[in-house]
Amino acid sequence: MSAPAEHETDAAVIGRSRREPEAFALLYDRHAAALHRYVARRLGDSAADDVVAECFLAAFGRRDRYDLARADARPWLYGIAANVIGKHRRAEVRLLTALARTGADLVAECHADRVDSRVTAAALQRELTAVLAGLPAGDREVLLLIAWADLSYAEVAQALAIPVGTVRSRLNRARSKLRAALAGQGPALEREELCR
């Protein structure tokens, strides 16, 4: 008897979906919301639905090539999303440039956050998004996968098919540029929301 679906690893779900394609829906149920939030922060809410749909469509088509030794499919899914986002990079840079001009990140803000941090965040957000827009694509990709998708260095390396050392060096470059751009900005920088 197989384990209940909610206790199956992602790899087990993918393996089962090779025989029962409808089982793949469980992978969507587990990861689509987090992936959508990540993509929405990268490209905006209007593009997120399409990118996430494209990501899961690609994942479904590639499920026969998934390495079932990897229990957690998050790095694989974020890697696919990174490739799809790559197609939308120009839109991402335009969004970051607009955020730099306006200082409003409507995707990430909730009411309580707006009330508590509006004064300090508004001052930093324009500079921060301008720096993000100016980062090389590889450095920005690594930084945002760690900061916004909460992936580990190893998961980012797996997602982008690069060595962990490359992840570390790209992240170090991105952090250095952020710190230099935001130097002397006071307590808001100490939170290091993107520089942890």
Residue pairs with C-beta under 8 A, 6 or more apart in sequence:
2 8
2 16
3 12
5 13
5 23
5 26
8 16
8 26
9 71
9 72
10 27
10 30
10 31
10 71
10 72
10 73
10 74
11 66
11 67
11 68
11 69
11 70
11 71
11 72
11 73
12 68
12 71
13 23
13 24
13 26
13 27
13 30
13 73
14 24
14 27
14 63
14 66
14 68
14 73
15 68
16 23
17 23
17 24
17 27
17 60
17 63
18 63
18 64
21 60
24 59
24 60
24 63
27 56
27 59
27 73
27 77
28 56
31 73
31 74
31 77
32 52
32 56
34 149
35 52
35 55
35 77
35 78
35 81
36 48
36 49
36 52
37 107
37 148
38 78
38 81
38 144
38 145
38 148
38 149
39 47
39 48
39 51
39 52
39 55
39 81
39 85
40 47
40 48
40 107
41 105
41 107
41 108
41 144
41 148
42 85
42 92
42 95
42 144
42 148
43 51
43 85
43 88
43 91
43 92
43 95
44 91
44 95
44 107
45 106
45 107
47 88
47 91
51 81
51 84
51 85
51 88
52 81
54 84
55 77
55 80
55 81
55 84
56 77
58 80
58 83
58 84
59 73
59 76
59 77
59 80
62 80
66 73
66 76
70 76
70 158
72 155
74 151
74 155
75 151
75 154
75 155
75 156
75 158
75 159
76 158
76 159
78 145
78 149
78 151
78 155
78 156
78 159
79 158
79 159
79 160
79 161
82 141
82 145
82 159
82 160
85 92
85 141
86 137
89 137
93 133
96 129
96 130
96 132
96 133
97 129
97 130
97 133
99 105
99 125
99 126
99 129
100 125
100 126
100 127
100 129
100 130
100 133
101 126
102 126
103 122
103 125
103 126
103 129
104 125
105 125
105 129
117 188
120 186
120 187
120 188
121 188
123 185
123 188
124 182
124 185
124 188
124 189
127 181
127 182
127 185
128 178
128 181
128 182
128 194
130 181
131 177
131 178
131 181
131 182
132 140
132 143
132 144
134 177
135 143
135 174
135 177
136 173
138 160
138 170
139 170
139 171
139 173
139 174
139 177
140 174
141 160
141 170
142 156
142 160
142 167
142 170
142 171
142 174
143 170
143 171
143 174
143 175
143 178
143 194
145 151
145 155
145 156
145 159
145 160
146 152
146 153
146 156
146 171
146 196
147 193
147 194
147 195
147 196
151 159
153 164
153 167
153 168
153 171
154 164
156 167
157 163
157 164
157 166
157 167
160 167
175 195
178 194
178 195
179 189
179 195
182 189
183 189
189 195
